[in-house]
């Protein structure tokens, strides 16, 4: 869910910027990234994994060639670069007959924040005292766009909805974030929040099942495990390709997984195994993948 990350992140930062009187930052499409691994989303993965750690421009040919390793056609790769430039994430510079690209300050901030979330995800566990945050917010059916924006942002923040108009989270520290979302969407007068423990009517497990589709999430984690378990790429090019795929597949999970406490998860939760696999594999492959990238850059510089 590569660009899946960016819509909510960018939206929140853009609104903060607007409140300070500065020009709004560029935005991207969440729906496009969620639906398929587009050339543009793969480009963002490559930029975050290889360009972000280096404070220097990269030639078009390198980006096109690396995306080619990921089965992205040259035309699509160039279009992805053009779209990313138009949206303000990268900027081009012509040097003779060639063009090289640099991350813009907003692009660097976006990828830095994304990297922190992606690489930190699954590394931490937290205790839970059984407290729930409940948000009740009413949006008329006629305002479908507003309902969609509310759902998108609350889902991204880890909230689930057991019934229409009611949102819950086992993380009560999300209250400030929920308040900001409600305020941004102009729903202050239609919203109420409560913190409490689950009562004696009904079962907590049933509420969790109605609020989050953990079965689908479990299937996605198991697909990830099946895809990367035992994979042993040989040679710099193969490792770079596998590393990029690994990060690209993993980066969607921080925006799909509400990160529920272990008390609320099924036994033998596959998300734990997937996280262990990602972090170990990323560490194992990273040196050779980065070395191959540097070799590509050096070879291009010498031409």
C-alpha positions as CSV (number, residue, x, y, z in Angstrom):
1,X,0.0,0.0,0.0
2,X,2.7,2.3,-1.0
3,X,0.9,5.5,-1.9
4,X,-1.8,4.4,0.5
5,X,0.5,5.8,3.2
6,X,0.8,9.2,1.6
7,X,-2.7,10.5,1.2
8,X,-3.5,10.5,4.9
9,X,0.1,11.6,5.9
10,X,0.2,14.3,3.3
11,X,-3.3,15.5,4.0
12,X,-2.6,16.0,7.6
13,X,0.6,17.8,7.0
14,X,-0.9,19.9,4.2
15,X,-3.7,21.1,6.6
16,X,-1.1,22.0,9.2
17,X,0.8,24.0,6.7
18,X,-2.3,25.8,5.5
19,X,-3.2,26.7,9.1
20,X,0.2,28.4,9.3
21,X,-0.5,30.4,6.2
22,X,2.0,28.6,3.9
23,X,1.2,27.1,0.5
24,X,-0.3,23.6,0.7
25,X,2.0,20.7,0.0
26,X,1.4,18.4,-3.0
27,X,-1.0,15.5,-2.6
28,X,-1.2,12.0,-4.1
29,X,-3.9,9.5,-4.8
30,X,-4.5,6.9,-2.1
31,X,-6.9,4.8,-4.1
32,X,-4.4,4.2,-7.0
33,X,-1.8,3.0,-4.6
34,X,-4.0,0.7,-2.7
35,X,-5.5,-1.0,-5.8
36,X,-2.3,-2.1,-7.6
37,X,1.5,-1.9,-7.6
38,X,1.8,0.9,-10.1
39,X,4.9,2.2,-11.7
40,X,4.6,5.3,-9.6
41,X,4.3,3.4,-6.3
42,X,7.3,1.3,-7.2
43,X,9.2,4.5,-8.0
44,X,8.4,5.8,-4.5
45,X,9.7,2.5,-3.0
46,X,13.0,2.9,-5.0
47,X,13.3,6.6,-4.0
48,X,12.7,5.8,-0.3
49,X,15.1,2.7,-0.2
50,X,18.0,4.0,-2.3
51,X,17.7,7.7,-3.1
52,X,16.6,9.0,0.3
53,X,19.7,7.7,2.2
54,X,22.0,9.6,-0.3
55,X,22.0,13.4,-0.6
56,X,22.7,13.5,-4.3
57,X,20.8,13.5,-7.6
58,X,20.2,10.3,-9.6
59,X,20.2,10.0,-13.4
60,X,17.0,9.1,-15.2
61,X,18.6,6.1,-16.8
62,X,19.3,4.5,-13.4
63,X,15.7,4.9,-12.2
64,X,14.4,3.6,-15.5
65,X,16.8,0.6,-15.4
66,X,16.0,-0.3,-11.8
67,X,12.2,0.0,-12.4
68,X,12.8,-2.2,-15.5
69,X,14.1,-4.9,-13.2
70,X,10.7,-4.7,-11.5
71,X,8.9,-5.3,-14.8
72,X,8.0,-1.6,-15.3
73,X,8.2,-0.5,-19.0
74,X,10.4,2.5,-19.8
75,X,7.4,4.6,-20.9
76,X,5.6,3.9,-17.6
77,X,8.8,4.6,-15.6
78,X,9.2,8.0,-17.3
79,X,5.5,8.8,-16.8
80,X,5.9,8.0,-13.1
81,X,8.8,10.4,-12.9
82,X,6.8,13.1,-14.6
83,X,3.8,12.6,-12.4
84,X,6.0,12.7,-9.2
85,X,7.6,15.8,-10.5
86,X,4.3,17.5,-11.2
87,X,3.1,16.7,-7.7
88,X,6.2,18.2,-6.1
89,X,8.1,15.1,-4.8
90,X,11.1,15.3,-7.2
91,X,12.7,17.9,-9.3
92,X,14.7,17.5,-12.5
93,X,17.9,19.1,-13.7
94,X,19.3,18.9,-17.2
95,X,23.0,18.3,-17.5
96,X,24.0,18.4,-21.2
97,X,21.7,15.9,-22.9
98,X,20.9,14.0,-19.8
99,X,18.5,14.6,-16.9
100,X,19.0,13.8,-13.2
101,X,16.5,13.9,-10.4
102,X,16.6,15.1,-6.7
103,X,14.1,14.8,-3.9
104,X,12.4,18.1,-3.1
105,X,12.2,19.1,0.6
106,X,8.5,18.0,0.8
107,X,9.5,14.7,-1.0
108,X,12.3,14.1,1.5
109,X,10.1,14.8,4.4
110,X,7.4,12.5,3.1
111,X,9.8,9.6,2.5
112,X,11.6,10.1,5.8
113,X,8.3,9.9,7.7
114,X,7.3,6.9,5.6
115,X,10.6,5.2,6.2
116,X,10.3,5.6,10.0
117,X,6.8,4.1,9.9
118,X,7.7,1.3,7.5
119,X,11.0,0.2,9.1
120,X,9.7,0.6,12.7
121,X,6.4,-1.2,12.1
122,X,6.2,-4.6,13.8
123,X,9.2,-3.9,16.1
124,X,7.3,-2.7,19.1
125,X,4.7,-4.2,21.5
126,X,2.7,-2.4,24.0
127,X,0.7,-3.4,27.0
128,X,-3.0,-2.8,27.2
129,X,-5.2,-2.0,30.3
130,X,-8.5,-2.8,28.5
131,X,-9.4,0.8,27.9
132,X,-11.3,1.8,24.7
133,X,-11.7,5.1,23.0
134,X,-15.1,5.5,21.4
135,X,-15.9,8.2,18.8
136,X,-19.5,8.8,17.8
137,X,-19.8,11.1,14.7
138,X,-22.8,11.5,12.5
139,X,-22.4,12.3,8.8
140,X,-25.6,12.5,6.6
141,X,-25.8,9.8,3.9
142,X,-26.1,12.6,1.3
143,X,-22.6,13.8,2.1
144,X,-20.9,10.8,0.6
145,X,-17.6,12.5,-0.1
146,X,-17.3,13.7,3.5
147,X,-18.2,10.2,4.8
148,X,-15.5,8.7,2.6
149,X,-12.9,11.2,3.8
150,X,-13.8,10.6,7.5
151,X,-13.6,6.8,7.0
152,X,-10.3,7.0,5.1
153,X,-8.6,9.1,7.8
154,X,-10.0,7.2,10.8
155,X,-9.2,3.9,9.3
156,X,-5.7,5.1,8.6
157,X,-5.4,6.2,12.3
158,X,-6.3,2.6,13.3
159,X,-10.0,3.0,14.2
160,X,-12.6,0.4,13.4
161,X,-16.3,0.8,13.0
162,X,-18.5,-1.9,14.6
163,X,-21.7,0.0,13.6
164,X,-22.5,3.0,11.4
165,X,-21.5,6.3,13.1
166,X,-19.4,4.6,15.8
167,X,-15.6,4.3,15.8
168,X,-13.5,2.5,18.3
169,X,-9.8,2.1,19.1
170,X,-8.0,0.3,21.9
171,X,-5.4,3.1,21.9
172,X,-6.8,6.0,24.0
173,X,-3.9,8.2,23.1
174,X,-5.5,8.5,19.6
175,X,-8.0,10.9,21.1
176,X,-6.1,14.0,20.0
177,X,-5.7,12.6,16.5
178,X,-9.4,11.8,16.3
179,X,-10.2,15.4,17.5
180,X,-8.0,16.8,14.8
181,X,-9.7,14.7,12.1
182,X,-13.1,15.7,13.2
183,X,-12.1,19.4,13.3
184,X,-10.4,19.3,9.9
185,X,-13.6,17.9,8.4
186,X,-15.8,20.5,10.1
187,X,-17.6,17.8,12.2
188,X,-17.0,19.2,15.7
189,X,-20.7,19.7,16.5
190,X,-21.6,16.2,15.3
191,X,-19.0,14.3,17.3
192,X,-18.6,12.9,20.8
193,X,-15.9,10.7,22.4
194,X,-15.8,8.4,25.4
195,X,-13.1,6.3,27.1
196,X,-14.2,3.2,29.0
197,X,-13.8,-0.5,29.4
198,X,-16.0,-3.0,27.6
199,X,-19.3,-3.8,29.5
200,X,-21.1,-7.0,30.2
201,X,-23.5,-6.8,27.2
202,X,-22.3,-8.8,24.2
203,X,-18.8,-10.0,23.6
204,X,-15.7,-7.9,23.1
205,X,-14.4,-10.4,20.5
206,X,-17.5,-9.9,18.4
207,X,-17.0,-6.1,18.4
208,X,-13.4,-6.6,17.3
209,X,-14.5,-8.9,14.4
210,X,-17.1,-6.4,13.3
211,X,-14.7,-3.5,13.5
212,X,-11.7,-4.9,11.6
213,X,-11.3,-7.5,8.9
214,X,-8.6,-9.5,10.6
215,X,-9.2,-12.5,8.4
216,X,-8.3,-10.6,5.3
217,X,-5.3,-9.1,7.0
218,X,-4.2,-12.5,8.2
219,X,-4.4,-13.8,4.6
220,X,-2.3,-10.9,3.4
221,X,0.4,-11.5,6.0
222,X,0.5,-15.2,5.1
223,X,0.8,-14.3,1.4
224,X,3.8,-12.2,2.4
225,X,5.3,-15.0,4.4
226,X,4.9,-17.5,1.5
227,X,6.4,-15.1,-1.0
228,X,9.6,-14.3,0.9
229,X,10.3,-17.3,3.1
230,X,13.3,-19.2,1.8
231,X,13.9,-16.7,-1.0
232,X,17.7,-16.6,-1.6
233,X,18.6,-14.2,-4.5
234,X,22.1,-14.5,-5.8
235,X,24.1,-11.5,-7.2
236,X,23.7,-7.8,-6.7
237,X,21.0,-7.3,-9.3
238,X,18.8,-10.1,-8.0
239,X,19.3,-8.9,-4.4
240,X,18.4,-5.3,-5.3
241,X,15.3,-6.5,-7.1
242,X,14.3,-8.8,-4.2
243,X,15.0,-6.1,-1.6
244,X,12.8,-3.5,-3.4
245,X,10.0,-6.1,-3.7
246,X,10.3,-6.9,0.0
247,X,10.0,-3.3,1.0
248,X,7.3,-2.6,-1.5
249,X,5.1,-5.4,-0.2
250,X,5.7,-4.6,3.4
251,X,5.1,-0.9,3.2
252,X,1.3,-1.4,2.9
253,X,0.9,-3.2,6.2
254,X,1.3,-0.1,8.5
255,X,-1.7,1.3,6.8
256,X,-3.8,-2.0,6.8
257,X,-3.0,-3.2,10.3
258,X,-4.6,-1.3,13.2
259,X,-1.9,-2.7,15.5
260,X,-4.3,-4.1,18.0
261,X,-3.0,-5.3,21.4
262,X,-2.1,-9.0,21.5
263,X,-5.1,-9.5,23.9
264,X,-7.4,-8.8,20.9
265,X,-5.6,-10.8,18.3
266,X,-6.2,-14.4,17.3
267,X,-3.7,-16.9,18.7
268,X,-0.6,-17.5,16.5
269,X,-1.1,-14.2,14.8
270,X,0.7,-14.3,11.5
271,X,1.5,-10.6,11.6
272,X,4.2,-11.4,14.2
273,X,5.9,-13.9,12.0
274,X,5.7,-11.6,9.0
275,X,7.3,-8.8,10.9
276,X,10.1,-10.9,12.1
277,X,10.7,-12.2,8.5
278,X,10.7,-8.6,7.1
279,X,13.1,-7.1,9.5
280,X,15.6,-10.0,9.4
281,X,15.4,-10.3,5.6
282,X,15.8,-6.5,5.1
283,X,18.9,-6.5,7.3
284,X,20.4,-9.5,5.5
285,X,19.8,-8.1,2.0
286,X,20.4,-4.5,2.5
287,X,24.2,-4.3,2.3
288,X,24.4,-6.1,-1.1
289,X,21.4,-4.2,-2.5
290,X,22.9,-0.9,-1.5
291,X,26.3,-1.8,-2.9
292,X,24.7,-2.8,-6.3
293,X,22.9,0.6,-6.4
294,X,26.1,2.4,-5.8
295,X,27.8,0.4,-8.5
296,X,25.0,1.4,-10.9
297,X,25.5,5.1,-9.9
298,X,29.3,4.9,-10.3
299,X,29.1,3.2,-13.7
300,X,26.7,5.9,-14.9
301,X,28.9,8.7,-13.6
302,X,31.9,7.3,-15.6
303,X,30.0,7.3,-18.9
